[in-house]
Every structure is written in C-alpha cells, then in structure tokens.
Amino acid sequence: MAITGLGYMAIGSDKAADWAAFATSLIGMQRVDRGAGVQAFRMDDRSQRLIVSDQIAGNVIGWEVEDGAALDALGARLDAAGARVEHGAGRLAEERQVAGLIRFLDPQGTQLEAFHGAVRADAAFRPGRPISGFRTGALGMGHAVLHVADAEALVPFYRDVLGFGVTDFARTPYPLYFFHVNGRHHSFAMVGSGQSGLHHFMVELGSLDDVGQGHDIARTEAGRLAYGLGRHTNDHMTSFYAHTPSGFFVEMGWGARTIDPATWQPEEMHNGPSLWGHERFHMPETQRDRMRAMALRAAAEGIRAPDPNPGPYSGCAWADALPRA
C-alpha cells in the first residue's frame, strides 16, 4: 500500500485569529507562525500537521507515502487512471514542510496531495492547552471525512487507484464508506449526503479526560458544539464534534480501536453510526429524532463495544483487582 497515513490538512481561510484560538485553546495544538498569511499547528514531533492560509483555495488533504520512489509509483498509477498530476516543488514543498509532493483531484474535485519526507521539529511539542498529547506516529494525523454526491461512484478511485482498504460500510441512514491505510480503523471516510466538501477531520487525544475537558470548553462558546459526547459503533471512539471557523467540523476523540490491515474483512454496519450520544445539535429536529432512534435501538438491543477488561465484576475495586483462577 503506497499511502501510509493522513499526513496533514491544509485549510484555506482568512480567519487567522479565529483558527489560532480554535486550534490551540480547544484542540490543544501548538501554533507555529509561518508569516505572510500562513499559520501552522503542531501535534507531535512533526514541524506541522495543520496549515491554515489565506493563499489556499478550499481545503486540501495531504497523504503520506514512504519515500520518493513510492511517490513516483503513486503518480504513475494516477496518470494511468487518467488523473492529472502536478509535481510540487520549491515554495510549495517548503510551505508543506516536506521533501517532495504531488497534487491531484479525486473524481468529485476534492483537492488531494501526496508527499514524502516530512520535516521534523527541532524542539519538543508544547500543547496549546494542558493535554496528554495526540495519538499519531504510524497511525498518522487522524482521519478525514468527505461529503460526497455519490459514494458508490467514488469507491473505485480510493480503493483501486489509491490503494485504500475498505474497513466497513453502511447503507442507512445514508451511504457511508470507511477506509484504512494503516492500523487506524479508518483514515478516510465518505458520507453520501448528496453534498460535496469536507465534513470533518478527526484528532485522537491521549486520554479520555483530554476529550471531556475539551467538551466542557466547547460548551462555553455559543454555537461551538456540533455533536455532543458519544461513542461510535465501528471504531469505538468516544468523541465530540465542534464547529470550526471554516464551517466544517473537527472531531476530538479517544479510545479508538486499531485493526490488522492484513487480515481485516470489510463489514456492513446495521446499527447506525453511534452506540450512544453524539446528539446532533446542528441538525433539524426531525433528523435528530432519527439519529436518536438509532442509538436507542442499539441500547434496547444491548449492543456494546468489546470490553478490553472483561468481568465479572463485584463492584468493589479491590476485589476486582485480585487475580482470578
């Protein structure tokens, strides 16, 4: 598989101050000033993971590959599939803080980039608010999810051309496809909403308390919270979603499972996107009712994510800690 992870997100916006406050005070990223209308944000030992610039048109998803040879091979595969590939160098590579990259569009017109040789920072990561950190490394930055007009039509591009593996999918309440490129349950997904554009990107934090405290921060800002705290059915992540200054969402989560891409078999989901919670505050009441009904059905059927520490439990922490024969 040529693509190894979600490397970065590049967001076109002239709301520099709003993004700086959102990315640092809520998400917990570290701001790095690049000047000339470009600001960047760190999450780990990389020099940047999020770029916000008034010089970018729209939003860009940056996919990482292992090296220059892998990037050339991906470019050739895209060429053979009829995609127009531009080779980025010089100033663009410097802005993205990478050794080399290519630019291309998916069949819907989503701006994508692939790169190798991300620059490492020369100083330790310092979060914008007190958090334990982000789960990145071999799993990449997190995941990105798109609104699409026709999910079925886009599957061959992401699966057959880019080499993504299908993790799972659903047909109700709308077409959903989730894809993996490493051990993260999904690094990419698309929602067949009939629209187009970025739905959200996700960052996974190091502790549940990081997420809960972020949820409290989001609740203090009028209109900031888009989805309340909840747990997803497929990747088992506990998370909430916040409105960004650009209109799409950021999901902040913890506790997602990892998979083995070599043995994973795609599954169809029938129980809705959330086991509980994730109240959709941004939706009309009729749509919220439908999502609530799916979660209540999961509760009535006793659907649970696998427990990493299976019982039985007595209710006494001391007794439960004792070895069992």
C-alpha positions as CSV (number, residue, x, y, z in Angstrom):
1,M,0.0,0.0,0.0
2,A,1.7,3.2,-1.2
3,I,-0.1,5.6,1.2
4,T,0.8,5.1,4.8
5,G,-1.3,7.7,6.6
6,L,-3.0,11.1,6.8
7,G,-0.1,13.4,7.0
8,Y,-1.7,16.9,7.2
9,M,-4.7,19.1,6.5
10,A,-4.3,22.4,4.6
11,I,-7.2,24.8,5.1
12,G,-7.9,27.9,3.0
13,S,-9.2,30.6,5.3
14,D,-8.7,34.3,6.0
15,K,-9.9,33.9,9.7
16,A,-6.4,33.6,11.1
17,A,-7.3,34.8,14.6
18,D,-10.3,32.5,14.9
19,W,-8.4,29.5,13.7
20,A,-5.5,30.3,16.1
21,A,-7.8,30.3,19.1
22,F,-9.7,27.3,17.9
23,A,-6.7,25.1,17.2
24,T,-4.8,26.0,20.4
25,S,-7.4,26.6,23.1
26,L,-9.8,23.9,22.1
27,I,-8.0,21.2,20.2
28,G,-4.7,21.7,22.0
29,M,-2.4,22.1,19.1
30,Q,0.8,24.3,19.2
31,R,0.8,27.3,16.9
32,V,3.8,27.9,14.6
33,D,3.9,31.3,12.8
34,R,4.9,31.0,9.1
35,G,4.2,34.6,8.2
36,A,2.6,36.1,5.1
37,G,-0.9,34.9,5.9
38,V,0.2,31.3,6.7
39,Q,0.0,29.8,10.1
40,A,0.7,26.2,11.1
41,F,0.0,24.0,14.0
42,R,1.9,21.1,15.6
43,M,0.5,17.9,17.2
44,D,3.7,15.9,17.7
45,D,7.4,15.8,16.6
46,R,6.4,17.0,13.0
47,S,7.0,20.6,12.2
48,Q,3.3,20.9,11.4
49,R,0.1,18.9,10.9
50,L,-2.4,21.6,10.2
51,I,-1.8,24.6,7.8
52,V,-4.3,27.5,7.6
53,S,-3.6,30.0,4.9
54,D,-5.4,32.8,3.0
55,Q,-3.4,31.7,0.0
56,I,-5.1,28.3,-0.2
57,A,-8.3,27.9,-2.3
58,G,-10.5,25.4,-0.5
59,N,-9.3,22.5,1.7
60,V,-6.5,20.0,1.0
61,I,-6.0,16.5,2.3
62,G,-2.3,15.5,2.5
63,W,-1.5,11.8,2.3
64,E,1.9,10.4,3.3
65,V,4.0,7.8,1.4
66,E,7.2,6.1,2.5
67,D,9.7,7.7,0.1
68,G,10.4,9.3,-3.3
69,A,10.1,6.0,-5.1
70,A,6.7,5.4,-3.6
71,L,5.6,8.9,-4.6
72,D,6.7,8.3,-8.2
73,A,4.9,5.0,-8.3
74,L,1.7,6.6,-7.0
75,G,2.0,9.4,-9.5
76,A,2.4,6.9,-12.3
77,R,-0.7,5.0,-11.1
78,L,-2.7,8.2,-11.0
79,D,-1.6,9.0,-14.6
80,A,-2.6,5.6,-15.8
81,A,-6.0,6.1,-14.2
82,G,-6.5,9.4,-16.1
83,A,-5.9,11.8,-13.1
84,R,-4.0,15.0,-13.8
85,V,-0.9,15.0,-11.6
86,E,1.1,18.2,-10.8
87,H,4.5,17.9,-9.2
88,G,5.0,20.3,-6.4
89,A,8.5,21.7,-5.6
90,G,10.3,24.7,-4.2
91,R,8.0,27.1,-2.4
92,L,5.0,24.7,-2.1
93,A,7.2,21.9,-0.7
94,E,8.6,24.4,1.8
95,E,5.1,25.6,2.8
96,R,4.1,22.0,3.4
97,Q,7.4,21.2,5.1
98,V,8.1,18.1,3.0
99,A,10.8,16.8,0.7
100,G,8.5,16.3,-2.3
101,L,4.9,16.1,-3.2
102,I,2.3,15.7,-6.0
103,R,-1.1,17.3,-6.3
104,F,-4.2,15.8,-7.9
105,L,-8.0,15.8,-7.6
106,D,-10.4,12.9,-6.9
107,P,-13.3,12.4,-9.4
108,Q,-15.5,14.7,-7.3
109,G,-12.9,17.5,-7.4
110,T,-11.5,17.1,-3.9
111,Q,-8.0,18.6,-3.6
112,L,-5.5,15.9,-2.6
113,E,-1.8,15.9,-2.1
114,A,0.7,13.0,-1.6
115,F,4.1,13.6,-0.1
116,H,7.2,12.1,1.4
117,G,9.9,13.4,3.8
118,A,8.0,15.4,6.4
119,V,10.3,17.8,8.3
120,R,10.8,17.0,12.0
121,A,10.7,19.9,14.5
122,D,13.9,20.8,16.4
123,A,12.0,21.4,19.7
124,A,9.6,19.3,21.8
125,F,5.8,19.7,21.2
126,R,4.2,22.1,23.5
127,P,0.4,21.8,23.6
128,G,-1.9,24.9,23.4
129,R,-3.8,23.7,26.5
130,P,-2.9,21.1,29.1
131,I,-3.4,17.8,27.4
132,S,-1.5,14.5,27.4
133,G,-0.8,14.6,23.7
134,F,-2.2,13.2,20.4
135,R,-2.2,9.6,19.1
136,T,-0.3,10.0,15.8
137,G,3.0,8.2,14.8
138,A,2.5,5.3,12.5
139,L,-1.3,5.9,12.6
140,G,-0.9,9.4,11.0
141,M,-2.6,12.6,12.0
142,G,-6.1,11.2,12.4
143,H,-8.8,10.8,9.8
144,A,-10.7,13.0,7.2
145,V,-14.3,12.6,6.1
146,L,-15.9,14.0,3.0
147,H,-19.4,14.9,2.0
148,V,-19.9,13.3,-1.5
149,A,-22.7,13.3,-4.0
150,D,-22.3,9.6,-4.9
151,A,-20.3,7.4,-2.5
152,E,-20.6,4.3,-4.7
153,A,-19.1,6.1,-7.7
154,L,-16.0,7.2,-5.7
155,V,-15.2,3.8,-4.1
156,P,-13.1,2.5,-7.1
157,F,-10.8,5.6,-7.0
158,Y,-9.9,5.4,-3.4
159,R,-9.9,1.6,-3.2
160,D,-8.3,0.6,-6.6
161,V,-6.2,3.7,-7.5
162,L,-5.1,5.0,-4.2
163,G,-5.0,1.5,-2.6
164,F,-7.1,2.2,0.4
165,G,-8.7,-0.8,2.2
166,V,-12.4,-0.8,2.9
167,T,-12.9,-1.2,6.6
168,D,-16.7,-1.2,6.8
169,F,-19.7,0.5,5.2
170,A,-23.4,1.3,5.7
171,R,-26.4,2.0,3.5
172,T,-28.6,3.7,6.2
173,P,-29.3,6.3,7.3
174,Y,-27.1,7.4,4.3
175,P,-24.3,5.6,2.3
176,L,-21.1,5.5,4.3
177,Y,-17.7,4.1,3.4
178,F,-14.7,3.8,5.8
179,F,-11.2,3.1,4.6
180,H,-7.9,2.2,6.3
181,V,-4.3,2.7,5.2
182,N,-2.6,1.5,8.4
183,G,-3.8,0.2,11.8
184,R,-6.1,3.1,12.5
185,H,-9.7,1.8,12.0
186,H,-10.2,4.5,9.3
187,S,-8.0,7.3,8.0
188,F,-10.6,8.3,5.4
189,A,-14.4,8.1,5.0
190,M,-17.1,9.5,2.8
191,V,-20.7,10.3,3.5
192,G,-23.1,10.0,0.6
193,S,-25.1,13.1,1.7
194,G,-25.6,14.5,-1.8
195,Q,-23.3,17.4,-1.0
196,S,-19.6,17.9,-1.6
197,G,-16.8,19.2,0.6
198,L,-15.0,18.4,3.9
199,H,-17.4,17.1,6.6
200,H,-14.7,16.9,9.3
201,F,-11.2,15.8,10.3
202,M,-10.5,13.9,13.5
203,V,-7.7,14.1,16.0
204,E,-7.3,11.4,18.7
205,L,-6.1,12.6,22.1
206,G,-4.1,10.7,24.7
207,S,-6.7,10.5,27.4
208,L,-10.5,10.5,27.9
209,D,-10.1,13.4,30.2
210,D,-8.5,15.5,27.4
211,V,-11.7,14.9,25.4
212,G,-14.0,15.6,28.3
213,Q,-12.3,18.8,29.2
214,G,-12.4,19.9,25.5
215,H,-16.1,19.1,25.5
216,D,-16.5,21.4,28.6
217,I,-14.5,24.2,26.8
218,A,-16.6,23.8,23.6
219,R,-19.8,24.1,25.7
220,T,-18.7,27.5,27.0
221,E,-18.8,29.0,23.5
222,A,-22.2,29.7,22.0
223,G,-22.8,27.5,18.9
224,R,-19.4,25.8,19.1
225,L,-20.6,22.3,19.9
226,A,-21.9,20.4,16.9
227,Y,-22.2,16.9,18.2
228,G,-22.4,16.1,21.9
229,L,-20.2,13.5,23.6
230,G,-20.9,9.9,22.3
231,R,-19.3,6.7,21.2
232,H,-19.1,5.4,17.6
233,T,-20.3,2.0,16.6
234,N,-17.5,1.0,14.3
235,D,-14.2,2.4,15.6
236,H,-15.4,2.5,19.3
237,M,-14.1,6.1,19.7
238,T,-15.6,8.3,22.4
239,S,-15.7,11.8,20.9
240,F,-17.5,15.1,20.3
241,Y,-17.5,17.4,17.3
242,A,-17.0,21.2,17.2
243,H,-17.8,23.8,14.5
244,T,-14.6,25.2,13.0
245,P,-14.2,28.8,11.8
246,S,-14.5,27.4,8.3
247,G,-17.8,25.8,8.7
248,F,-16.9,22.1,8.7
249,F,-16.4,20.1,11.9
250,V,-13.4,18.8,13.9
251,E,-13.9,15.6,15.9
252,M,-11.9,15.2,19.1
253,G,-11.8,11.6,20.3
254,W,-10.2,9.0,22.4
255,G,-10.0,5.2,22.7
256,A,-10.5,4.1,19.0
257,R,-9.5,0.5,18.2
258,T,-6.8,-0.5,15.8
259,I,-7.1,-3.2,13.2
260,D,-4.7,-5.5,11.3
261,P,-5.0,-4.5,7.7
262,A,-3.6,-7.8,6.5
263,T,-6.4,-9.8,7.9
264,W,-9.3,-7.4,8.2
265,Q,-12.5,-8.2,6.3
266,P,-15.0,-5.4,5.4
267,E,-18.3,-5.5,7.3
268,E,-21.6,-3.9,6.6
269,M,-22.9,-1.8,9.6
270,H,-26.6,-2.0,10.5
271,N,-26.7,-0.3,13.9
272,G,-26.2,3.4,12.9
273,P,-23.1,5.5,13.5
274,S,-23.2,5.8,17.3
275,L,-23.8,3.4,20.2
276,W,-24.9,6.3,22.3
277,G,-24.7,10.1,22.5
278,H,-23.4,12.3,19.6
279,E,-26.5,14.5,19.8
280,R,-26.5,16.4,16.5
281,F,-27.1,19.9,17.7
282,H,-26.5,21.3,14.2
283,M,-29.3,19.2,12.6
284,P,-33.1,20.0,12.3
285,E,-35.2,18.3,14.9
286,T,-36.6,15.7,12.5
287,Q,-33.1,14.5,11.6
288,R,-32.0,14.5,15.2
289,D,-35.0,12.3,16.1
290,R,-33.9,9.7,13.5
291,M,-30.4,9.6,14.9
292,R,-31.7,9.3,18.5
293,A,-33.9,6.4,17.5
294,M,-31.0,4.5,16.1
295,A,-29.0,5.0,19.3
296,L,-32.0,4.0,21.4
297,R,-32.4,0.8,19.3
298,A,-28.7,0.0,20.0
299,A,-29.4,0.4,23.7
300,A,-32.5,-1.7,23.5
301,E,-30.6,-4.5,21.8
302,G,-27.8,-4.3,24.3
303,I,-25.1,-3.6,21.6
304,R,-21.8,-2.9,23.2
305,A,-18.2,-2.3,22.1
306,P,-15.9,-5.2,23.3
307,D,-14.7,-4.6,26.8
308,P,-10.9,-4.6,27.0
309,N,-11.1,-5.8,30.6
310,P,-13.9,-8.3,30.7
311,G,-15.6,-9.1,34.0
312,P,-17.2,-10.4,36.1
313,Y,-17.0,-7.5,38.4
314,S,-18.2,-7.3,42.0
315,G,-18.5,-3.5,42.2
316,C,-15.5,-3.5,44.6
317,A,-12.3,-2.1,43.0
318,W,-10.1,-4.0,45.5
319,A,-11.8,-7.3,44.9
320,D,-11.9,-6.9,41.1
321,A,-8.1,-6.3,41.1
322,L,-7.4,-9.7,42.7
323,P,-6.1,-12.4,40.3
324,R,-8.8,-14.9,39.2
325,A,-8.3,-18.6,38.9
